[in-house]
Amino acid sequence: MRDDDGVAMPRPSRRLPLTAALLLAASALFPVVASLLPASSVQRWAGVVDVTLAAAILVLAAVLDRVGRSNIDDAVIRAAYGFYRVFAVVPLALLALYFVVGMSVRWDVLLPGLAWRTWVLLTFLPSALAVSRMRRS
């Protein structure tokens, strides 16, 4: 296996995309929980853990992209597109949530927190799927 520059690379572990997905899911809990709590009850350590997780996620996403980008094929594109079609309901669900619960949720915490996580997920999903498929074949 070679990267985009022709450099030989070791085969990645299937755990890499799974680890990234689990960290991203755990990370998404931080803005959800923080948006439901009063600002005074959110502890400083939670912010430190959140930022640490964010850094780890970005590093893993960059590694996944570096390893998987050259292996994105039509099957990966179709799988990613199917995910995007399902995931497209999330903004509508958030809008419905806004109309139902209104200002009892701290939207200034929830939306930025979910926005960057969504960007990471949607941007690096094809590479993660390609890495996951590399180990199967």
PyRosetta script that sets phi, psi and omega in degrees:
from pyrosetta import init, pose_from_sequence

init()
pose = pose_from_sequence("MRDDDGVAMPRPSRRLPLTAALLLAASALFPVVASLLPASSVQRWAGVVDVTLAAAILVLAAVLDRVGRSNIDDAVIRAAYGFYRVFAVVPLALLALYFVVGMSVRWDVLLPGLAWRTWVLLTFLPSALAVSRMRRS")
pose.set_psi(1, 136.3)
pose.set_omega(1, -179.6)
pose.set_phi(2, -127.8)
pose.set_psi(2, 148.1)
pose.set_omega(2, 177.7)
pose.set_phi(3, -83.1)
pose.set_psi(3, -173.2)
pose.set_omega(3, -177.2)
pose.set_phi(4, -61.5)
pose.set_psi(4, -25.8)
pose.set_omega(4, -179.0)
pose.set_phi(5, -92.0)
pose.set_psi(5, 3.1)
pose.set_omega(5, 179.7)
pose.set_phi(6, 83.9)
pose.set_psi(6, 9.2)
pose.set_omega(6, -179.2)
pose.set_phi(7, -82.9)
pose.set_psi(7, 132.1)
pose.set_omega(7, 178.6)
pose.set_phi(8, -65.5)
pose.set_psi(8, 134.4)
pose.set_omega(8, -179.2)
pose.set_phi(9, -128.7)
pose.set_psi(9, 146.0)
pose.set_omega(9, 176.6)
pose.set_phi(10, -70.4)
pose.set_psi(10, 155.3)
pose.set_omega(10, 177.4)
pose.set_phi(11, -67.7)
pose.set_psi(11, 131.3)
pose.set_omega(11, -179.2)
pose.set_phi(12, -76.8)
pose.set_psi(12, 158.2)
pose.set_omega(12, 177.3)
pose.set_phi(13, -79.4)
pose.set_psi(13, 146.8)
pose.set_omega(13, 174.4)
pose.set_phi(14, -66.2)
pose.set_psi(14, -16.8)
pose.set_omega(14, 179.7)
pose.set_phi(15, -70.1)
pose.set_psi(15, -22.0)
pose.set_omega(15, -177.4)
pose.set_phi(16, -61.4)
pose.set_psi(16, -52.6)
pose.set_omega(16, 177.2)
pose.set_phi(17, -64.9)
pose.set_psi(17, -36.9)
pose.set_omega(17, 179.5)
pose.set_phi(18, -65.4)
pose.set_psi(18, -43.2)
pose.set_omega(18, 177.8)
pose.set_phi(19, -61.5)
pose.set_psi(19, -44.8)
pose.set_omega(19, 178.7)
pose.set_phi(20, -61.6)
pose.set_psi(20, -41.7)
pose.set_omega(20, -180.0)
pose.set_phi(21, -65.4)
pose.set_psi(21, -42.4)
pose.set_omega(21, 179.6)
pose.set_phi(22, -66.6)
pose.set_psi(22, -41.2)
pose.set_omega(22, 177.2)
pose.set_phi(23, -64.2)
pose.set_psi(23, -39.9)
pose.set_omega(23, 179.0)
pose.set_phi(24, -65.5)
pose.set_psi(24, -41.2)
pose.set_omega(24, 178.0)
pose.set_phi(25, -64.8)
pose.set_psi(25, -44.5)
pose.set_omega(25, 177.7)
pose.set_phi(26, -63.0)
pose.set_psi(26, -40.0)
pose.set_omega(26, 179.9)
pose.set_phi(27, -64.3)
pose.set_psi(27, -35.3)
pose.set_omega(27, -179.4)
pose.set_phi(28, -66.0)
pose.set_psi(28, -21.8)
pose.set_omega(28, 178.1)
pose.set_phi(29, -68.0)
pose.set_psi(29, -29.9)
pose.set_omega(29, -177.2)
pose.set_phi(30, -60.7)
pose.set_psi(30, -52.5)
pose.set_omega(30, 179.3)
pose.set_phi(31, -68.6)
pose.set_psi(31, -30.5)
pose.set_omega(31, 178.8)
pose.set_phi(32, -64.2)
pose.set_psi(32, -52.1)
pose.set_omega(32, -179.2)
pose.set_phi(33, -65.1)
pose.set_psi(33, -45.0)
pose.set_omega(33, -178.3)
pose.set_phi(34, -63.4)
pose.set_psi(34, -30.9)
pose.set_omega(34, -179.6)
pose.set_phi(35, -75.9)
pose.set_psi(35, -18.4)
pose.set_omega(35, -179.9)
pose.set_phi(36, -93.9)
pose.set_psi(36, -17.2)
pose.set_omega(36, -179.2)
pose.set_phi(37, -95.3)
pose.set_psi(37, 153.7)
pose.set_omega(37, 171.3)
pose.set_phi(38, -62.7)
pose.set_psi(38, 145.3)
pose.set_omega(38, -177.0)
pose.set_phi(39, -55.5)
pose.set_psi(39, -34.9)
pose.set_omega(39, -177.4)
pose.set_phi(40, -70.0)
pose.set_psi(40, -19.3)
pose.set_omega(40, -177.5)
pose.set_phi(41, -95.0)
pose.set_psi(41, -3.3)
pose.set_omega(41, 177.8)
pose.set_phi(42, -83.0)
pose.set_psi(42, 121.2)
pose.set_omega(42, -175.3)
pose.set_phi(43, -79.9)
pose.set_psi(43, 151.0)
pose.set_omega(43, 179.8)
pose.set_phi(44, -62.2)
pose.set_psi(44, -37.1)
pose.set_omega(44, -178.5)
pose.set_phi(45, -61.5)
pose.set_psi(45, -30.4)
pose.set_omega(45, 179.1)
pose.set_phi(46, -64.5)
pose.set_psi(46, -39.0)
pose.set_omega(46, 177.0)
pose.set_phi(47, -65.4)
pose.set_psi(47, -39.5)
pose.set_omega(47, 178.9)
pose.set_phi(48, -64.9)
pose.set_psi(48, -44.2)
pose.set_omega(48, 178.3)
pose.set_phi(49, -64.0)
pose.set_psi(49, -41.1)
pose.set_omega(49, 179.4)
pose.set_phi(50, -60.8)
pose.set_psi(50, -46.6)
pose.set_omega(50, -179.9)
pose.set_phi(51, -67.0)
pose.set_psi(51, -37.3)
pose.set_omega(51, 177.3)
pose.set_phi(52, -64.2)
pose.set_psi(52, -44.5)
pose.set_omega(52, 176.0)
pose.set_phi(53, -61.5)
pose.set_psi(53, -41.2)
pose.set_omega(53, 180.0)
pose.set_phi(54, -60.2)
pose.set_psi(54, -44.3)
pose.set_omega(54, 179.0)
pose.set_phi(55, -63.1)
pose.set_psi(55, -43.8)
pose.set_omega(55, 178.7)
pose.set_phi(56, -62.3)
pose.set_psi(56, -40.7)
pose.set_omega(56, 179.4)
pose.set_phi(57, -64.0)
pose.set_psi(57, -43.8)
pose.set_omega(57, 179.9)
pose.set_phi(58, -65.3)
pose.set_psi(58, -37.6)
pose.set_omega(58, 176.7)
pose.set_phi(59, -64.9)
pose.set_psi(59, -47.8)
pose.set_omega(59, 179.0)
pose.set_phi(60, -61.8)
pose.set_psi(60, -40.0)
pose.set_omega(60, 179.2)
pose.set_phi(61, -63.5)
pose.set_psi(61, -41.0)
pose.set_omega(61, 178.7)
pose.set_phi(62, -64.9)
pose.set_psi(62, -40.5)
pose.set_omega(62, 177.8)
pose.set_phi(63, -65.1)
pose.set_psi(63, -45.5)
pose.set_omega(63, 177.7)
pose.set_phi(64, -58.4)
pose.set_psi(64, -42.9)
pose.set_omega(64, -179.2)
pose.set_phi(65, -65.6)
pose.set_psi(65, -42.8)
pose.set_omega(65, -179.5)
pose.set_phi(66, -62.4)
pose.set_psi(66, -42.6)
pose.set_omega(66, -176.6)
pose.set_phi(67, -80.0)
pose.set_psi(67, -40.5)
pose.set_omega(67, -171.1)
pose.set_phi(68, -91.2)
pose.set_psi(68, -21.7)
pose.set_omega(68, -173.0)
pose.set_phi(69, -53.9)
pose.set_psi(69, -42.8)
pose.set_omega(69, -177.0)
pose.set_phi(70, -75.0)
pose.set_psi(70, -6.9)
pose.set_omega(70, -179.4)
pose.set_phi(71, -108.9)
pose.set_psi(71, 13.3)
pose.set_omega(71, 177.8)
pose.set_phi(72, -77.0)
pose.set_psi(72, 119.1)
pose.set_omega(72, -179.9)
pose.set_phi(73, -122.4)
pose.set_psi(73, -173.8)
pose.set_omega(73, -177.6)
pose.set_phi(74, -61.1)
pose.set_psi(74, -36.6)
pose.set_omega(74, 179.5)
pose.set_phi(75, -65.1)
pose.set_psi(75, -40.7)
pose.set_omega(75, 178.0)
pose.set_phi(76, -65.8)
pose.set_psi(76, -43.1)
pose.set_omega(76, 179.8)
pose.set_phi(77, -61.4)
pose.set_psi(77, -42.6)
pose.set_omega(77, 178.3)
pose.set_phi(78, -64.2)
pose.set_psi(78, -42.2)
pose.set_omega(78, 179.3)
pose.set_phi(79, -64.8)
pose.set_psi(79, -43.2)
pose.set_omega(79, 178.7)
pose.set_phi(80, -64.2)
pose.set_psi(80, -42.1)
pose.set_omega(80, 179.1)
pose.set_phi(81, -61.7)
pose.set_psi(81, -41.7)
pose.set_omega(81, 177.3)
pose.set_phi(82, -60.7)
pose.set_psi(82, -41.3)
pose.set_omega(82, 177.2)
pose.set_phi(83, -64.3)
pose.set_psi(83, -44.9)
pose.set_omega(83, -179.5)
pose.set_phi(84, -59.3)
pose.set_psi(84, -39.1)
pose.set_omega(84, -179.8)
pose.set_phi(85, -64.3)
pose.set_psi(85, -40.9)
pose.set_omega(85, 178.4)
pose.set_phi(86, -71.2)
pose.set_psi(86, -43.1)
pose.set_omega(86, -176.9)
pose.set_phi(87, -67.8)
pose.set_psi(87, -19.3)
pose.set_omega(87, -178.7)
pose.set_phi(88, -62.3)
pose.set_psi(88, -14.7)
pose.set_omega(88, 178.9)
pose.set_phi(89, -77.5)
pose.set_psi(89, -16.8)
pose.set_omega(89, -176.4)
pose.set_phi(90, -58.5)
pose.set_psi(90, -48.3)
pose.set_omega(90, 177.9)
pose.set_phi(91, -59.5)
pose.set_psi(91, -36.8)
pose.set_omega(91, 177.4)
pose.set_phi(92, -67.1)
pose.set_psi(92, -38.5)
pose.set_omega(92, 177.5)
pose.set_phi(93, -64.6)
pose.set_psi(93, -40.3)
pose.set_omega(93, 177.4)
pose.set_phi(94, -65.4)
pose.set_psi(94, -38.7)
pose.set_omega(94, 177.0)
pose.set_phi(95, -64.0)
pose.set_psi(95, -43.7)
pose.set_omega(95, 176.7)
pose.set_phi(96, -62.2)
pose.set_psi(96, -41.5)
pose.set_omega(96, 177.7)
pose.set_phi(97, -60.8)
pose.set_psi(97, -41.0)
pose.set_omega(97, 178.5)
pose.set_phi(98, -59.7)
pose.set_psi(98, -44.0)
pose.set_omega(98, -179.2)
pose.set_phi(99, -70.2)
pose.set_psi(99, -28.9)
pose.set_omega(99, -178.9)
pose.set_phi(100, -81.4)
pose.set_psi(100, -48.1)
pose.set_omega(100, -173.9)
pose.set_phi(101, -101.8)
pose.set_psi(101, -14.5)
pose.set_omega(101, 176.0)
pose.set_phi(102, 58.4)
pose.set_psi(102, -131.3)
pose.set_omega(102, -172.6)
pose.set_phi(103, -88.5)
pose.set_psi(103, 11.3)
pose.set_omega(103, 174.7)
pose.set_phi(104, -75.7)
pose.set_psi(104, -11.1)
pose.set_omega(104, 173.2)
pose.set_phi(105, -105.7)
pose.set_psi(105, 136.9)
pose.set_omega(105, 177.3)
pose.set_phi(106, -83.5)
pose.set_psi(106, 91.2)
pose.set_omega(106, -174.8)
pose.set_phi(107, -64.6)
pose.set_psi(107, -28.3)
pose.set_omega(107, 179.0)
pose.set_phi(108, -68.9)
pose.set_psi(108, -15.3)
pose.set_omega(108, 175.1)
pose.set_phi(109, -97.2)
pose.set_psi(109, -45.5)
pose.set_omega(109, -174.1)
pose.set_phi(110, -66.2)
pose.set_psi(110, -51.1)
pose.set_omega(110, -172.3)
pose.set_phi(111, -66.0)
pose.set_psi(111, -47.3)
pose.set_omega(111, 177.1)
pose.set_phi(112, -62.9)
pose.set_psi(112, -37.7)
pose.set_omega(112, 179.3)
pose.set_phi(113, -63.3)
pose.set_psi(113, -43.1)
pose.set_omega(113, 179.0)
pose.set_phi(114, -76.1)
pose.set_psi(114, -29.2)
pose.set_omega(114, -177.1)
pose.set_phi(115, -63.5)
pose.set_psi(115, -49.4)
pose.set_omega(115, -177.4)
pose.set_phi(116, -70.1)
pose.set_psi(116, -32.6)
pose.set_omega(116, 177.7)
pose.set_phi(117, -67.2)
pose.set_psi(117, -38.1)
pose.set_omega(117, 176.5)
pose.set_phi(118, -64.2)
pose.set_psi(118, -42.5)
pose.set_omega(118, 177.8)
pose.set_phi(119, -58.7)
pose.set_psi(119, -46.7)
pose.set_omega(119, 179.6)
pose.set_phi(120, -60.3)
pose.set_psi(120, -48.0)
pose.set_omega(120, -178.5)
pose.set_phi(121, -59.0)
pose.set_psi(121, -52.2)
pose.set_omega(121, -174.7)
pose.set_phi(122, -71.4)
pose.set_psi(122, -31.7)
pose.set_omega(122, -179.1)
pose.set_phi(123, -73.1)
pose.set_psi(123, -42.4)
pose.set_omega(123, -172.5)
pose.set_phi(124, -101.0)
pose.set_psi(124, -0.4)
pose.set_omega(124, 179.7)
pose.set_phi(125, -56.5)
pose.set_psi(125, -48.3)
pose.set_omega(125, -179.7)
pose.set_phi(126, -58.1)
pose.set_psi(126, -42.1)
pose.set_omega(126, 178.6)
pose.set_phi(127, -64.7)
pose.set_psi(127, -40.9)
pose.set_omega(127, 178.7)
pose.set_phi(128, -64.1)
pose.set_psi(128, -41.3)
pose.set_omega(128, 177.3)
pose.set_phi(129, -64.6)
pose.set_psi(129, -39.4)
pose.set_omega(129, 179.0)
pose.set_phi(130, -63.6)
pose.set_psi(130, -43.2)
pose.set_omega(130, 178.3)
pose.set_phi(131, -63.9)
pose.set_psi(131, -42.3)
pose.set_omega(131, 179.1)
pose.set_phi(132, -61.1)
pose.set_psi(132, -40.0)
pose.set_omega(132, -179.7)
pose.set_phi(133, -73.5)
pose.set_psi(133, -28.4)
pose.set_omega(133, -178.9)
pose.set_phi(134, -60.0)
pose.set_psi(134, -39.3)
pose.set_omega(134, -177.3)
pose.set_phi(135, -73.9)
pose.set_psi(135, -27.1)
pose.set_omega(135, -179.3)
pose.set_phi(136, -74.9)
pose.set_psi(136, -33.9)
pose.set_omega(136, -175.2)
pose.set_phi(137, -86.8)
pose.dump_pdb("model.pdb")
